Amino acid sequence: MFRLTRAEIEALNRSQNATGSQKHRDPRFPPYAFTEHGAIMAATVLNSRRAVEMSIYVVRAFVQLREMLASNKELT
């Protein structure tokens, strides 16, 4: 887990799909983000049905991102 930089926050804030409601964010503190391994580790601690579903969703998203990066030389 790590904190996002100001530039990363600005890039995410341009996407309505990537960020939640403005009222839930405190602009004084940059949000945390998880690496792929961090997301998997968090999923092992959370054991509700919804947490399991979301952890599978997140891991699949990381896999798709890795495949996309591997198939596009400009992105790598």
N, C-alpha and C positions, 0 to 999 in steps of 0.2 A: 504494500500500500504506500502511496506517495501523494504529495500535494501537487496540484496542477499549477503551471506557471500562468502569469497574466495573459500571455499570448495564447496559450491553450484554452483558457477560459473564454477569451474573446472569440476564438474560432468556434467553440462549442455553443456560445450564446447566439451565434448566427443560425444555428440549427434548432428548430423547435422539437425535432425528434430526439436530440441528444440531451436536452436539459428539461428539468421539471419546471413547475410553476415558480415565478419570480418571488412570490411571497414566502417560499420555503428556503430561500437562499439569503445568507448574510454576506453582503459584499465585502465586509472587512476580512473575511477568512476564506482563502481559496479552498475549493472542495477537494476531497480525497478521491483518488482513483485506484483501482486494483489492477495488478498485472494478471496475466492468465493464471499463474501459479497461486497468486493471492486469492483469486476468485474461487479456485478449487479448494484451497485451504479453508476459506470462509464457509464454503458449502459443506465441508465435513463436520463443522461445528453446528450448523443449523440443520435441524432434522425434521422440520415440518414438511408437509406434502408440497406446499407452495414454494418453499425454499429449494427443495430438490428440483422442482420443475424449472425454476429460475436459474439454478446452477447449470443445469443441462443446456438451457438456452444460451447462457453466457459462454460456456465452453464451446458450443457449436459456432457462436459468432467469432470467437478467437480462431477456431479452425478455418472458417471461411476467409477470415482476414489473412491468415498465413498462406492459404492457397492462392488468394488473389495477389498477394505480394510476390509469391514464388513464380507466378505466371506472367508478371509484368516487369520487365527489366527496368523501365523508367522509375517505377515505385521503389524498387530495391536500391 
